[in-house]
Structures are given as structure tokens and as C-alpha cells.
Amino acid sequence: MASEISLEELKQKIDRAEKFYLVDTREREQYEHNHIAEALGLAWGSDFEKQAVHILPDKDAEIIVYGANELCERAKKAAEFLQSHGYVKVKIFSVGILGWMEAGLRLEFGRES
């Protein structure tokens, strides 16, 4: 199973402009409504596999996935899929966008990936 990354750790990575992929696994409409500013929209579902190969070509890159919150299974399933397909540095931001919002951190609205 993928390890988890805390809100503080993710914020520090973003603040330091570290190189990694941040993937929002919620539905496209949810992503378009709001998302963490650096995130790519890659909804968990039947097209995830086809899209992941193109959007995340580097299997050695650090990838952090998130969904709505701790109860959301999308990020866990996406992380499991990525790991089973050879991605080696996958983490889950388990508090998801709701935790990010509760902390009052920056969101972006309406951008497509």
C-alpha cells in the first residue's frame, strides 16, 4: 500500500516548488469546480489506465494522489493501480481536498488539466 503524506508535508513540497505530480482523482466536474492549484485532473474510473500512461509517463517520478477526504476510496484505488503498474513513488494525501480547504489553503477554480 502507498504511504501517506500529511498536509504539512504536501504544503512544504508545493512551497519549495519541488518536482512531483499531484493528481486529483475526483470526477471531472468536481475538479473543474475546485482543486489544489498544482493538481492534474485524472478521475478514477474506467479511463484512468489509458490516461495515466500519457499524463504520468515517468514511472520513477513522485506521484501524490488525493480525493475528497479520508473516506474517499478513489485515491487509494488510484494509488494501488499505479503501484501495480510499476510506479514506484506513489503517496496518498488522505485528508484530500476537504482537509486542504479546512486548512484555508489556496485552491484553483475552473482550470482543466
C-alpha positions in Angstrom: 0.0 0.0 0.0 1.1 3.5 -0.7 2.4 5.7 2.1 0.5 8.8 3.2 1.7 12.3 3.1 0.5 14.9 5.6 -1.0 18.3 4.8 2.1 20.0 6.2 4.4 17.8 4.0 2.4 18.5 0.9 2.3 22.2 1.5 6.0 22.3 2.1 6.6 20.5 -1.2 4.4 23.0 -3.1 6.0 26.0 -1.3 9.5 24.7 -2.2 8.4 24.1 -5.8 9.6 20.5 -5.7 9.0 18.4 -8.8 6.2 15.9 -8.4 2.8 15.1 -9.9 -0.2 16.0 -7.8 -3.3 14.1 -9.1 -6.9 14.9 -8.2 -8.8 11.6 -8.6 -12.3 13.1 -8.2 -14.8 13.4 -11.0 -14.1 15.9 -13.8 -16.9 18.2 -12.7 -15.6 18.3 -9.1 -12.1 19.0 -10.3 -13.3 21.8 -12.5 -15.3 23.3 -9.6 -12.2 23.5 -7.4 -8.9 21.7 -6.9 -5.4 22.2 -5.3 -3.8 24.7 -7.7 -0.9 22.4 -8.8 -3.1 19.4 -9.4 -3.8 17.5 -12.6 -7.4 16.2 -13.0 -7.3 12.4 -13.6 -10.6 11.0 -12.4 -10.5 7.4 -11.0 -12.6 5.2 -13.3 -12.6 3.2 -16.5 -10.4 5.7 -18.4 -7.8 6.1 -15.6 -5.5 3.5 -17.0 -5.4 4.9 -20.5 -5.0 8.5 -19.3 -2.4 7.7 -16.6 0.1 6.4 -19.2 0.0 9.7 -21.1 -0.3 12.1 -18.2 2.2 10.3 -16.0 4.8 8.9 -18.3 7.7 8.8 -15.8 7.2 5.8 -13.5 10.1 6.9 -11.3 8.5 10.4 -10.6 6.9 11.1 -7.3 3.1 11.0 -7.6 0.7 12.2 -4.9 -2.9 11.3 -5.3 -5.9 12.7 -3.5 -9.7 12.5 -3.4 -12.3 14.3 -1.4 -11.3 13.2 2.1 -10.2 10.2 4.3 -13.4 8.3 3.4 -12.8 8.6 -0.3 -11.6 5.4 -1.9 -10.6 7.0 -5.2 -7.2 8.0 -4.2 -6.5 4.6 -2.6 -7.6 2.7 -5.7 -5.6 5.0 -8.0 -2.5 4.6 -5.8 -2.9 0.8 -5.9 -3.3 0.8 -9.6 -0.3 3.0 -10.2 1.9 0.8 -7.9 0.7 -2.3 -9.6 1.7 -0.8 -13.0 5.3 0.0 -12.0 5.1 3.5 -10.5 7.5 3.4 -7.5 7.0 6.7 -5.6 3.3 6.9 -5.0 1.8 8.6 -2.0 -1.7 9.3 -0.8 -2.8 12.7 0.5 -5.6 11.1 2.6 -7.3 14.2 4.0 -7.9 15.3 0.4 -9.3 18.5 -0.8 -11.7 18.9 2.2 -8.7 18.8 4.5 -6.9 21.3 2.3 -9.9 23.6 2.3 -10.4 23.3 6.1 -6.8 24.5 6.5 -7.6 27.6 4.4 -5.1 26.8 1.7 -5.1 28.0 -1.9 -7.4 26.5 -4.4 -7.9 27.0 -8.1 -11.2 27.1 -9.9 -12.3 26.1 -13.3 -9.0 25.1 -14.9 -8.9 21.8 -16.9 -5.7 19.7 -16.9 
